[in-house]
């Protein structure tokens, strides 16, 4: 909530990353998504968080996306703070890493890169421009609220294959794969997952 000139302004939208969990993975496996795809995403997640402990750029990205403590990590890094060496920021990196591993171990939560999926609010297509099975997904660049940016955040319209789900994941009908993104009509909160060269329905090692 932000107060501007005595009036109350409510923030109703906020960028949120998305994770795969055990119910969703189970449903996707029932839809014949190969297990290798989840193993690949799991290994990529572990390597990403582990790399953040020694790579400064990766540390900035991980803390900005996953740390509960919202600070201008990018500006601090540019100002000369070594996030991977500073005791306080390294403790944050370790906490994020331990939390990610614990979520993976006990809840099968696989964190996806912010450019591969988002938690979104779906709305009904009142324009009747979308055909059956089509979805319109537009993602906004994730920025730290504690950093002053020049210009509005970058918006990207997803044109590749999109998988849209809604919470809770009770049945495989809650997952829909749109062959073209031009979010499926929904009035509930949904997760949109998209791909560029590899989607969840294809083994990632085949290079296609």
N, CA, C and O of each residue as an XYZ file, in Angstrom:
832
protein
N       0.840     -1.180      0.000
C       0.000      0.000      0.000
C       0.882      1.240      0.000
O       1.795      1.347      0.819
N       0.623      2.176     -0.906
C       1.413      3.386     -1.048
C       0.494      4.596     -0.947
O      -0.573      4.623     -1.560
N       0.908      5.596     -0.172
C       0.110      6.802     -0.029
C       0.668      7.881     -0.941
O       1.847      8.223     -0.845
N      -0.155      8.418     -1.817
C       0.256      9.463     -2.754
C      -0.702     10.640     -2.621
O      -1.896     10.511     -2.891
N      -0.166     11.798     -2.199
C      -0.954     13.033     -2.068
C      -2.205     12.824     -1.216
O      -3.286     13.317     -1.538
N      -2.035     12.093     -0.141
C      -3.144     11.891      0.773
C      -4.103     10.796      0.357
O      -4.990     10.437      1.131
N      -3.955     10.258     -0.834
C      -4.842      9.193     -1.313
C      -4.143      7.851     -1.166
O      -2.919      7.761     -1.260
N      -4.923      6.825     -0.938
C      -4.364      5.493     -0.777
C      -4.292      4.797     -2.127
O      -5.258      4.785     -2.889
N      -3.136      4.220     -2.408
C      -2.940      3.497     -3.665
C      -2.578      2.060     -3.327
O      -1.638      1.811     -2.573
N      -3.315      1.127     -3.877
C      -3.081     -0.280     -3.600
C      -2.395     -0.939     -4.790
O      -2.811     -0.787     -5.939
N      -1.335     -1.674     -4.480
C      -0.644     -2.440     -5.508
C      -1.367     -3.771     -5.651
O      -1.350     -4.578     -4.722
N      -1.995     -4.016     -6.781
C      -2.749     -5.251     -6.970
C      -1.989     -6.258     -7.821
O      -2.418     -7.404     -7.955
N      -0.874     -5.845     -8.394
C      -0.074     -6.768     -9.186
C       1.352     -6.770     -8.684
O       1.876     -5.755     -8.224
N       1.965     -7.935     -8.782
C       3.360     -8.059     -8.374
C       3.956     -9.263     -9.078
O       3.313    -10.308     -9.182
N       5.179     -9.122     -9.560
C       5.843    -10.226    -10.246
C       6.151    -11.346     -9.263
O       6.730    -11.113     -8.202
N       5.765    -12.545     -9.620
C       6.038    -13.695     -8.754
C       6.571    -14.841     -9.598
O       6.028    -15.167    -10.654
N       7.639    -15.438     -9.109
C       8.201    -16.599     -9.792
C       7.328    -17.816     -9.489
O       6.387    -17.737     -8.698
N       7.647    -18.927    -10.120
C       6.817    -20.119     -9.967
C       7.706    -21.335     -9.750
O       8.844    -21.377    -10.217
N       7.181    -22.313     -9.043
C       7.896    -23.564     -8.796
C       6.998    -24.739     -9.169
O       5.771    -24.648     -9.120
N       7.633    -25.830     -9.537
C       6.911    -27.084     -9.716
C       6.846    -27.771     -8.361
O       7.812    -27.723     -7.600
N       5.718    -28.413     -8.047
C       5.617    -29.157     -6.799
C       5.167    -30.582     -7.088
O       4.916    -30.947     -8.237
N       5.069    -31.382     -6.029
C       4.788    -32.803     -6.219
C       3.450    -33.057     -6.921
O       3.419    -33.864     -7.850
N       2.333    -32.406     -6.526
C       1.068    -32.669     -7.235
C       1.135    -32.334     -8.724
O       0.630    -33.090     -9.555
N       1.759    -31.200     -9.063
C       1.842    -30.815    -10.473
C       2.739    -31.769    -11.248
O       2.425    -32.135    -12.381
N       3.854    -32.176    -10.647
C       4.752    -33.117    -11.316
C       4.044    -34.444    -11.560
O       4.198    -35.047    -12.622
N       3.263    -34.900    -10.569
C       2.519    -36.151    -10.721
C       1.535    -36.064    -11.886
O       1.416    -37.001    -12.675
N       0.834    -34.941    -11.989
C      -0.119    -34.758    -13.084
C       0.595    -34.722    -14.427
O       0.131    -35.326    -15.394
N       1.720    -34.019    -14.494
C       2.459    -33.932    -15.754
C       3.008    -35.298    -16.166
O       3.068    -35.608    -17.356
N       3.408    -36.112    -15.193
C       3.864    -37.466    -15.520
C       2.712    -38.302    -16.064
O       2.916    -39.132    -16.950
N       1.504    -38.093    -15.543
C       0.332    -38.788    -16.078
C       0.039    -38.358    -17.509
O      -0.551    -39.108    -18.287
N       0.462    -37.134    -17.848
C       0.298    -36.634    -19.212
C       1.490    -36.994    -20.092
O       1.687    -36.410    -21.158
N       2.287    -37.970    -19.630
C       3.406    -38.540    -20.385
C       4.587    -37.585    -20.542
O       5.352    -37.704    -21.499
N       4.742    -36.651    -19.626
C       5.958    -35.840    -19.616
C       7.088    -36.719    -19.095
O       6.947    -37.296    -18.016
N       8.203    -36.846    -19.812
C       9.284    -37.741    -19.395
C       9.914    -37.308    -18.081
O      10.054    -36.116    -17.806
N      10.290    -38.291    -17.273
C      10.923    -38.013    -15.983
C      12.237    -37.271    -16.158
O      12.624    -36.482    -15.296
N      12.925    -37.517    -17.265
C      14.205    -36.847    -17.513
C      14.061    -35.326    -17.517
O      14.997    -34.613    -17.158
N      12.900    -34.834    -17.919
C      12.692    -33.381    -17.951
C      12.739    -32.798    -16.551
O      13.315    -31.730    -16.345
N      12.137    -33.491    -15.580
C      12.135    -33.000    -14.198
C      13.511    -33.151    -13.558
O      13.940    -32.302    -12.777
N      14.201    -34.245    -13.899
C      15.561    -34.435    -13.384
C      16.474    -33.323    -13.890
O      17.308    -32.801    -13.151
N      16.301    -32.973    -15.157
C      17.099    -31.893    -15.745
C      16.829    -30.564    -15.041
O      17.765    -29.840    -14.702
N      15.548    -30.240    -14.818
C      15.195    -28.995    -14.135
C      15.696    -28.988    -12.697
O      16.128    -27.954    -12.187
N      15.637    -30.140    -12.052
C      16.118    -30.251    -10.673
C      17.618    -30.011    -10.595
O      18.090    -29.266     -9.736
N      18.361    -30.640    -11.488
C      19.814    -30.456    -11.501
C      20.187    -29.017    -11.847
O      21.120    -28.456    -11.273
N      19.457    -28.428    -12.782
C      19.729    -27.037    -13.159
C      19.492    -26.095    -11.990
O      20.248    -25.144    -11.792
N      18.435    -26.357    -11.209
C      18.138    -25.517    -10.054
C      19.243    -25.606     -9.013
O      19.690    -24.586     -8.488
N      19.684    -26.827     -8.712
C      20.739    -27.006     -7.710
C      22.023    -26.329     -8.156
O      22.688    -25.668     -7.358
N      22.376    -26.489     -9.426
C      23.592    -25.859     -9.940
C      23.490    -24.339     -9.912
O      24.475    -23.654     -9.636
N      22.300    -23.806    -10.198
C      22.113    -22.353    -10.188
C      22.329    -21.782     -8.796
O      23.034    -20.786     -8.637
N      21.725    -22.406     -7.781
C      21.867    -21.906     -6.415
C      23.276    -22.140     -5.877
O      23.793    -21.325     -5.113
N      23.897    -23.251     -6.272
C      25.270    -23.509     -5.831
C      26.243    -22.543     -6.491
O      27.191    -22.080     -5.857
N      26.009    -22.240     -7.764
C      26.880    -21.316     -8.484
C      26.809    -19.915     -7.893
O      27.766    -19.148     -7.992
N      25.674    -19.579     -7.278
C      25.516    -18.252     -6.674
C      26.459    -18.046     -5.496
O      26.701    -16.908     -5.094
N      26.990    -19.121     -4.940
C      27.905    -18.999     -3.803
C      29.292    -18.548     -4.227
O      30.080    -18.104     -3.391
N      29.603    -18.657     -5.515
C      30.947    -18.292     -5.973
C      30.927    -17.311     -7.144
O      31.957    -16.722     -7.471
N      29.781    -17.132     -7.773
C      29.674    -16.247     -8.929
C      28.894    -14.997     -8.545
O      27.742    -15.085     -8.120
N      29.522    -13.834     -8.695
C      28.917    -12.584     -8.241
C      27.633    -12.259     -9.008
O      26.625    -11.897     -8.402
N      27.667    -12.386    -10.329
C      26.482    -12.078    -11.130
C      25.325    -13.009    -10.789
O      24.175    -12.580    -10.693
N      25.644    -14.296    -10.607
C      24.604    -15.253    -10.251
C      24.067    -14.985     -8.850
O      22.882    -15.186     -8.587
N      24.942    -14.529     -7.948
C      24.505    -14.202     -6.588
C      23.490    -13.069     -6.601
O      22.490    -13.111     -5.884
N      23.752    -12.053     -7.423
C      22.816    -10.929     -7.544
C      21.464    -11.417     -8.062
O      20.418    -11.024     -7.544
N      21.487    -12.268     -9.078
C      20.245    -12.761     -9.675
C      19.449    -13.611     -8.688
O      18.232    -13.463     -8.582
N      20.128    -14.495     -7.970
C      19.448    -15.386     -7.026
C      18.859    -14.605     -5.857
O      17.710    -14.830     -5.478
N      19.633    -13.693     -5.286
C      19.127    -12.912     -4.158
C      17.965    -12.016     -4.579
O      17.001    -11.859     -3.830
N      18.050    -11.434     -5.760
C      16.976    -10.560     -6.236
C      15.682    -11.334     -6.461
O      14.591    -10.804     -6.249
N      15.806    -12.585     -6.891
C      14.621    -13.370     -7.232
C      14.052    -14.153     -6.055
O      12.838    -14.344     -5.974
N      14.913    -14.614     -5.135
C      14.458    -15.570     -4.136
C      14.612    -15.129     -2.690
O      14.017    -15.744     -1.805
N      15.383    -14.095     -2.421
C      15.559    -13.669     -1.035
C      14.323    -12.938     -0.535
O      13.749    -12.114     -1.247
N      13.915    -13.243      0.698
C      12.778    -12.551      1.307
C      13.150    -11.128      1.698
O      12.280    -10.266      1.823
N      14.442    -10.884      1.891
C      14.913     -9.554      2.256
C      15.177     -8.765      0.981
O      16.176     -8.999      0.301
N      14.301     -7.847      0.659
C      14.402     -7.087     -0.582
C      15.368     -5.918     -0.415
O      15.065     -4.936      0.263
N      16.516     -6.038     -1.036
C      17.544     -4.999     -1.011
C      18.022     -4.740     -2.437
O      17.841     -5.589     -3.309
N      18.627     -3.584     -2.685
C      19.167     -3.294     -4.030
C      20.476     -4.037     -4.270
O      21.546     -3.430     -4.295
N      20.387     -5.358     -4.445
C      21.585     -6.190     -4.556
C      22.443     -5.796     -5.755
O      23.671     -5.795     -5.668
N      21.809     -5.466     -6.858
C      22.574     -5.102     -8.057
C      23.363     -3.820     -7.824
O      24.531     -3.727     -8.203
N      22.730     -2.837     -7.204
C      23.420     -1.579     -6.925
C      24.551     -1.782     -5.923
O      25.614     -1.176     -6.055
N      24.329     -2.626     -4.930
C      25.368     -2.903     -3.941
C      26.567     -3.579     -4.592
O      27.715     -3.275     -4.269
N      26.289     -4.503     -5.515
C      27.376     -5.185     -6.209
C      28.168     -4.212     -7.069
O      29.397     -4.267     -7.111
N      27.451     -3.312     -7.761
C      28.132     -2.321     -8.593
C      28.933     -1.333     -7.749
O      29.929     -0.781     -8.216
N      28.499     -1.110     -6.503
C      29.192     -0.175     -5.617
C      30.446     -0.775     -4.999
O      31.193     -0.079     -4.311
N      30.683     -2.061     -5.239
C      31.908     -2.680     -4.744
C      31.714     -3.757     -3.701
O      32.689     -4.383     -3.286
N      30.477     -3.997     -3.256
C      30.240     -5.053     -2.281
C      30.388     -6.415     -2.960
O      29.766     -6.675     -3.990
N      31.208     -7.269     -2.380
C      31.351     -8.631     -2.874
C      30.322     -9.506     -2.151
O      30.563     -9.964     -1.034
N      29.193     -9.730     -2.788
C      28.114    -10.463     -2.134
C      28.514    -11.884     -1.772
O      28.028    -12.442     -0.788
N      29.396    -12.464     -2.566
C      29.805    -13.842     -2.299
C      30.831    -13.938     -1.177
O      31.076    -15.027     -0.657
N      31.432    -12.815     -0.797
C      32.458    -12.814      0.249
C      31.999    -12.123      1.525
O      32.454    -12.474      2.614
N      31.110    -11.150      1.408
C      30.615    -10.452      2.592
C      29.864    -11.431      3.498
O      28.988    -12.151      3.018
N      30.182    -11.474      4.794
C      29.559    -12.456      5.699
C      28.032    -12.386      5.722
O      27.361    -13.418      5.735
N      27.487    -11.167      5.728
C      26.029    -11.032      5.801
C      25.361    -11.555      4.531
O      24.433    -12.360      4.602
N      25.827    -11.103      3.385
C      25.199    -11.517      2.129
C      25.463    -12.990      1.833
O      24.632    -13.665      1.226
N      26.613    -13.484      2.259
C      26.879    -14.912      2.066
C      25.933    -15.752      2.930
O      25.499    -16.829      2.520
N      25.619    -15.247      4.130
C      24.655    -15.963      4.969
C      23.278    -15.988      4.306
O      22.544    -16.968      4.430
N      22.925    -14.899      3.597
C      21.667    -14.886      2.852
C      21.690    -15.911      1.726
O      20.712    -16.625      1.505
N      22.815    -15.979      1.015
C      22.946    -16.951     -0.070
C      22.826    -18.378      0.455
O      22.170    -19.222     -0.155
N      23.465    -18.637      1.592
C      23.391    -19.975      2.185
C      21.967    -20.289      2.634
O      21.504    -21.420      2.489
N      21.269    -19.288      3.181
C      19.889    -19.498      3.618
C      18.991    -19.808      2.424
O      18.142    -20.697      2.496
N      19.178    -19.078      1.328
C      18.390    -19.328      0.119
C      18.686    -20.722     -0.420
O      17.775    -21.442     -0.830
N      19.960    -21.098     -0.418
C      20.353    -22.421     -0.910
C      19.730    -23.524     -0.052
O      19.164    -24.481     -0.580
N      19.840    -23.385      1.282
C      19.288    -24.406      2.176
C      17.771    -24.499      2.034
O      17.207    -25.593      2.059
N      17.119    -23.364      1.886
C      15.667    -23.363      1.723
C      15.262    -24.053      0.422
O      14.276    -24.790      0.387
N      16.022    -23.815     -0.645
C      15.723    -24.447     -1.932
C      15.918    -25.957     -1.858
O      15.099    -26.721     -2.369
N      17.006    -26.381     -1.220
C      17.279    -27.818     -1.098
C      16.236    -28.491     -0.205
O      15.791    -29.600     -0.498
N      15.841    -27.817      0.893
C      14.824    -28.380      1.776
C      13.487    -28.507      1.055
O      12.793    -29.513      1.205
N      13.124    -27.494      0.273
C      11.885    -27.573     -0.490
C      11.915    -28.686     -1.516
O      10.906    -29.349     -1.757
N      13.077    -28.890     -2.119
C      13.233    -29.967     -3.097
C      13.166    -31.326     -2.419
O      12.594    -32.272     -2.961
N      13.747    -31.416     -1.244
C      13.826    -32.703     -0.546
C      12.486    -33.132      0.039
O      12.106    -34.297     -0.077
N      11.769    -32.207      0.663
C      10.563    -32.571      1.394
C       9.272    -32.319      0.618
O       8.269    -32.984      0.876
N       9.272    -31.378     -0.322
C       8.054    -31.045     -1.045
C       8.194    -31.164     -2.561
O       7.256    -30.871     -3.303
N       9.370    -31.594     -3.014
C       9.655    -31.708     -4.445
C       9.384    -30.385     -5.160
O       8.842    -30.372     -6.265
N       9.759    -29.284     -4.533
C       9.591    -27.969     -5.148
C      10.796    -27.661     -6.027
O      11.914    -27.517     -5.531
N      10.569    -27.561     -7.319
C      11.634    -27.250     -8.268
C      11.450    -25.810     -8.724
O      10.487    -25.485     -9.419
N      12.376    -24.958     -8.328
C      12.297    -23.547     -8.703
C      12.653    -23.387    -10.175
O      13.683    -23.886    -10.630
N      11.807    -22.698    -10.909
C      12.053    -22.451    -12.327
C      12.639    -21.059    -12.519
O      12.324    -20.150    -11.751
N      13.478    -20.877    -13.522
C      13.999    -19.536    -13.824
C      12.855    -18.566    -14.092
O      11.809    -18.958    -14.609
N      13.058    -17.301    -13.739
C      11.982    -16.314    -13.885
C      11.611    -16.083    -15.346
O      10.532    -15.565    -15.636
N      12.499    -16.463    -16.271
C      12.183    -16.299    -17.693
C      11.535    -17.546    -18.278
O      11.350    -17.634    -19.492
N      11.183    -18.521    -17.423
C      10.546    -19.742    -17.896
C       9.136    -19.936    -17.347
O       8.392    -20.774    -17.855
N       8.758    -19.181    -16.321
C       7.430    -19.351    -15.755
C       7.086    -18.243    -14.782
O       7.971    -17.650    -14.165
N       5.805    -17.967    -14.646
C       5.327    -16.924    -13.731
C       4.004    -17.341    -13.100
O       3.228    -18.102    -13.679
N       3.771    -16.825    -11.907
C       2.471    -16.949    -11.269
C       1.637    -15.763    -11.726
O       1.998    -14.612    -11.480
N       0.521    -16.043    -12.390
C      -0.258    -14.975    -13.013
C      -1.723    -15.047    -12.615
O      -2.182    -16.033    -12.039
N      -2.441    -13.990    -12.932
C      -3.884    -13.938    -12.722
C      -4.563    -14.008    -14.079
O      -4.420    -13.103    -14.902
N      -5.301    -15.080    -14.308
C      -5.949    -15.273    -15.597
C      -7.290    -14.557    -15.670
O      -7.993    -14.444    -14.666
N      -7.639    -14.081    -16.838
C      -8.928    -13.406    -17.051
C      -9.596    -13.986    -18.293
O      -8.939    -14.583    -19.145
N     -10.888    -13.803    -18.379
C     -11.666    -14.301    -19.514
C     -11.413    -13.420    -20.735
O     -11.334    -12.196    -20.627
N     -11.288    -14.060    -21.899
C     -11.106    -13.322    -23.151
C     -12.450    -12.752    -23.595
O     -13.279    -13.467    -24.158
N     -12.655    -11.480    -23.342
C     -13.919    -10.828    -23.717
C     -13.903    -10.291    -25.141
O     -14.925     -9.824    -25.642
N     -12.743    -10.356    -25.795
C     -12.633     -9.825    -27.160
C     -12.946    -10.872    -28.216
O     -13.175    -10.544    -29.380
N     -12.954    -12.147    -27.798
C     -13.203    -13.256    -28.725
C     -12.178    -13.313    -29.855
O     -12.485    -13.765    -30.959
N     -10.968    -12.856    -29.576
C      -9.913    -12.897    -30.587
C      -9.096    -14.182    -30.512
O      -8.440    -14.556    -31.484
N      -9.129    -14.857    -29.370
C      -8.379    -16.097    -29.217
C      -9.214    -17.276    -29.687
O     -10.407    -17.370    -29.398
N      -8.566    -18.168    -30.413
C      -9.229    -19.384    -30.829
C      -9.110    -20.430    -29.730
O      -8.364    -20.249    -28.768
N      -9.852    -21.529    -29.881
C      -9.843    -22.575    -28.861
C      -8.420    -23.106    -28.663
O      -7.738    -23.452    -29.628
N      -7.984    -23.166    -27.413
C      -6.656    -23.669    -27.102
C      -5.568    -22.623    -27.119
O      -4.449    -22.897    -26.683
N      -5.864    -21.418    -27.614
C      -4.862    -20.363    -27.646
C      -4.830    -19.616    -26.320
O      -5.806    -19.600    -25.570
N      -3.692    -19.002    -26.052
C      -3.517    -18.235    -24.823
C      -2.714    -16.982    -25.121
O      -1.856    -16.976    -26.004
N      -2.994    -15.938    -24.392
C      -2.187    -14.718    -24.485
C      -1.454    -14.548    -23.163
O      -2.078    -14.389    -22.114
N      -0.122    -14.582    -23.220
C       0.706    -14.457    -22.017
C       1.711    -13.342    -22.230
O       2.486    -13.370    -23.186
N       1.699    -12.372    -21.351
C       2.660    -11.270    -21.397
C       3.321    -11.149    -20.033
O       2.649    -10.919    -19.028
N       4.631    -11.304    -20.003
C       5.369    -11.230    -18.739
C       6.067     -9.885    -18.616
O       6.490     -9.294    -19.609
N       6.179     -9.416    -17.388
C       6.843     -8.156    -17.097
C       8.195     -8.437    -16.464
O       8.327     -9.345    -15.643
N       9.182     -7.670    -16.839
C      10.531     -7.824    -16.295
C      10.498     -7.701    -14.777
O       9.906     -6.768    -14.235
N      11.136     -8.646    -14.097
C      11.170     -8.623    -12.641
C      12.248     -7.653    -12.178
O      13.412     -7.775    -12.559
N      11.848     -6.684    -11.351
C      12.765     -5.676    -10.845
C      12.664     -5.583     -9.333
O      11.629     -5.887     -8.740
N      13.749     -5.160     -8.729
C      13.733     -4.928     -7.288
C      12.989     -3.630     -6.999
O      13.269     -2.616     -7.638
N      12.044     -3.631     -6.049
C      11.308     -2.401     -5.739
C      12.156     -1.358     -5.030
O      11.731     -0.213     -4.875
N      13.354     -1.743     -4.597
C      14.215     -0.826     -3.854
C      15.266     -0.167     -4.744
O      16.165      0.513     -4.248
N      15.153     -0.365     -6.043
C      16.106      0.222     -6.986
C      15.353      1.158     -7.926
O      14.290      0.812     -8.443
N      15.906      2.328     -8.139
C      15.301      3.274     -9.070
C      15.708      2.914    -10.496
O      16.894      2.820    -10.812
N      14.708      2.715    -11.349
C      14.954      2.326    -12.730
C      14.499      3.439    -13.661
O      13.580      4.199    -13.355
N      15.160      3.513    -14.791
C      14.784      4.484    -15.809
C      13.788      3.845    -16.766
O      14.087      2.849    -17.424
N      12.615      4.428    -16.832
C      11.606      3.912    -17.736
C      10.820      2.764    -17.132
O      11.208      2.217    -16.100
N       9.717      2.398    -17.771
C       8.882      1.299    -17.285
C       9.563     -0.048    -17.503
O      10.462     -0.154    -18.337
N       9.147     -1.084    -16.764
C       9.738     -2.407    -16.958
C       9.421     -2.977    -18.332
O       8.365     -2.705    -18.904
N      10.336     -3.759    -18.845
C      10.167     -4.360    -20.161
C       9.091     -5.439    -20.114
O       9.045     -6.241    -19.181
N       8.234     -5.454    -21.119
C       7.183     -6.454    -21.218
C       7.433     -7.339    -22.434
O       7.787     -6.857    -23.509
N       7.242     -8.634    -22.243
C       7.507     -9.602    -23.304
C       6.271    -10.455    -23.551
O       5.709    -11.024    -22.615
N       5.852    -10.544    -24.793
C       4.744    -11.415    -25.177
C       5.322    -12.770    -25.559
O       6.169    -12.863    -26.448
N       4.868    -13.806    -24.891
C       5.383    -15.154    -25.129
C       4.735    -15.729    -26.383
O       3.510    -15.751    -26.506
N       5.563    -16.192    -27.310
C       5.051    -16.729    -28.579
C       5.317    -18.223    -28.734
O       4.972    -18.808    -29.761
N       5.925    -18.843    -27.731
C       6.213    -20.276    -27.820
C       5.118    -21.074    -27.114
O       4.117    -20.511    -26.672
N       5.314    -22.376    -27.013
C       4.344    -23.249    -26.353
C       4.197    -22.870    -24.883
O       5.184    -22.591    -24.202
N       2.966    -22.863    -24.406
C       2.680    -22.453    -23.032
C       1.879    -23.540    -22.327
O       0.943    -24.105    -22.892
N       2.257    -23.821    -21.091
C       1.491    -24.727    -20.242
C       0.860    -23.899    -19.134
O       1.569    -23.243    -18.371
N      -0.460    -23.921    -19.037
C      -1.176    -23.135    -18.034
C      -1.834    -24.079    -17.042
O      -2.523    -25.020    -17.435
N      -1.624    -23.831    -15.767
C      -2.246    -24.631    -14.716
C      -2.927    -23.692    -13.730
O      -2.674    -22.488    -13.725
N      -3.776    -24.249    -12.911
C      -4.382    -23.460    -11.840
C      -4.246    -24.220    -10.528
O      -4.117    -25.444    -10.519
N      -4.273    -23.501     -9.447
C      -4.102    -24.075     -8.119
C      -5.467    -24.155     -7.430
O      -6.241    -23.200     -7.509
N      -5.785    -25.265     -6.756
C      -4.937    -26.433     -6.490
C      -4.912    -27.407     -7.661
O      -5.794    -27.399     -8.520
N      -3.874    -28.251     -7.673
C      -3.710    -29.239     -8.735
C      -4.404    -30.531     -8.297
O      -3.810    -31.353     -7.600
N      -5.652    -30.704     -8.705
C      -6.422    -31.862     -8.266
C      -6.562    -32.920     -9.349
O      -6.687    -34.107     -9.045
N      -6.543    -32.507    -10.590
C      -6.762    -33.438    -11.698
C      -6.003    -32.923    -12.905
O      -5.674    -31.739    -12.983
N      -5.728    -33.808    -13.841
C      -4.935    -33.398    -14.990
C      -5.665    -32.417    -15.906
O      -5.046    -31.815    -16.784
N      -6.973    -32.252    -15.711
C      -7.687    -31.256    -16.515
C      -7.312    -29.839    -16.082
O      -7.617    -28.877    -16.788
N      -6.646    -29.701    -14.916
C      -6.215    -28.368    -14.474
C      -4.960    -27.920    -15.204
O      -4.512    -26.790    -15.017
N      -4.384    -28.784    -16.034
C      -3.204    -28.435    -16.831
C      -3.594    -28.439    -18.303
O      -4.154    -29.416    -18.801
N      -3.302    -27.373    -18.978
C      -3.621    -27.271    -20.407
C      -2.407    -26.761    -21.149
O      -1.785    -25.777    -20.748
N      -2.072    -27.438    -22.236
C      -0.923    -27.055    -23.051
C      -1.425    -26.340    -24.292
O      -2.134    -26.921    -25.114
N      -1.055    -25.088    -24.417
C      -1.463    -24.300    -25.577
C      -0.382    -24.374    -26.642
O       0.764    -24.019    -26.368
N      -0.708    -24.826    -27.853
C       0.306    -24.939    -28.898
C       0.866    -23.604    -29.339
O       1.983    -23.526    -29.851
N       0.082    -22.548    -29.139
C       0.542    -21.211    -29.532
C       0.105    -20.211    -28.473
O      -1.014    -20.277    -27.965
N       0.977    -19.308    -28.154
C       0.624    -18.245    -27.219
C       0.370    -16.975    -27.994
O       1.321    -16.348    -28.462
N      -0.833    -16.586    -28.143
C      -1.101    -15.406    -28.967
C      -1.631    -14.238    -28.294
O      -1.877    -13.216    -28.934
N      -3.260    -16.038    -21.097
C      -3.221    -17.341    -20.406
C      -4.576    -17.955    -20.730
O      -5.522    -17.182    -20.883
N      -4.754    -19.191    -20.843
C      -6.074    -19.710    -21.109
C      -7.079    -18.984    -20.237
O      -6.737    -18.559    -19.133
N      -8.303    -18.831    -20.700
C      -9.289    -18.068    -19.947
C      -9.517    -18.689    -18.583
O      -9.826    -19.877    -18.483
N      -9.371    -17.913    -17.556
C      -9.558    -18.385    -16.197
C      -9.772    -17.197    -15.294
O      -9.221    -16.123    -15.537
N     -10.552    -17.370    -14.271
C     -10.777    -16.287    -13.318
C     -10.056    -16.563    -12.013
O     -10.294    -15.879    -11.017
N      -9.178    -17.555    -12.005
C      -8.429    -17.887    -10.805
C      -6.955    -17.706    -11.063
O      -6.517    -17.548    -12.203
N      -6.191    -17.731     -9.973
C      -4.746    -17.595    -10.104
C      -4.197    -18.792    -10.852
O      -4.611    -19.924    -10.605
N      -3.277    -18.554    -11.755
C      -2.740    -19.636    -12.568
C      -1.243    -19.497    -12.709
O      -0.672    -18.427    -12.495
N      -0.616    -20.608    -13.074
C       0.804    -20.624    -13.353
C       0.998    -20.809    -14.842
O       0.373    -21.681    -15.445
N       1.847    -20.010    -15.437
C       2.139    -20.131    -16.861
C       3.595    -20.521    -17.021
O       4.490    -19.818    -16.552
N       3.829    -21.636    -17.681
C       5.178    -22.112    -17.940
C       5.382    -22.113    -19.439
O       4.517    -22.568    -20.188
N       6.525    -21.603    -19.883
C       6.764    -21.571    -21.320
C       8.192    -22.001    -21.615
O       9.035    -22.087    -20.722
N       8.438    -22.264    -22.872
C       9.755    -22.750    -23.262
C      10.211    -22.049    -24.522
O       9.422    -21.423    -25.229
N      11.507    -22.165    -24.790
C      12.068    -21.642    -26.029
C      12.553    -22.808    -26.885
O      12.005    -23.065    -27.957
N      13.568    -23.506    -26.417
C      14.082    -24.623    -27.205
C      13.641    -25.958    -26.629
O      13.665    -26.969    -27.330
N      13.238    -25.978    -25.358
C      12.870    -27.230    -24.719
C      11.601    -27.017    -23.913
O      11.515    -26.065    -23.136
N      10.603    -27.898    -24.086
C       9.418    -27.782    -23.249
C       9.337    -28.979    -22.323
O      10.120    -29.920    -22.446
N       8.386    -28.945    -21.390
C       8.281    -29.998    -20.395
C       7.855    -31.325    -20.993
O       7.958    -32.363    -20.340
N       7.384    -31.302    -22.215
C       6.949    -32.538    -22.833
C       8.004    -33.185    -23.701
O       7.699    -34.073    -24.497
N       9.260    -32.742    -23.554
C      10.319    -33.272    -24.394
C      11.574    -33.468    -23.565
O      11.911    -32.632    -22.727
N      12.264    -34.571    -23.801
C      13.492    -34.822    -23.073
C      14.526    -33.774    -23.421
O      14.838    -33.604    -24.600
N      15.085    -33.044    -22.420
C      15.953    -31.910    -22.712
C      17.291    -32.275    -23.308
O      18.003    -31.402    -23.805
N      17.652    -33.558    -23.270
C      18.968    -33.931    -23.763
C      19.002    -34.180    -25.261
O      20.062    -34.468    -25.816
N      17.846    -34.072    -25.928
C      17.870    -34.389    -27.350
C      18.311    -33.209    -28.210
O      18.514    -33.355    -29.415
N      18.463    -32.006    -27.571
C      19.010    -30.861    -28.288
C      18.068    -30.231    -29.289
O      18.518    -29.467    -30.143
N      16.767    -30.523    -29.220
C      15.821    -29.930    -30.163
C      14.890    -28.987    -29.438
O      14.015    -28.383    -30.060
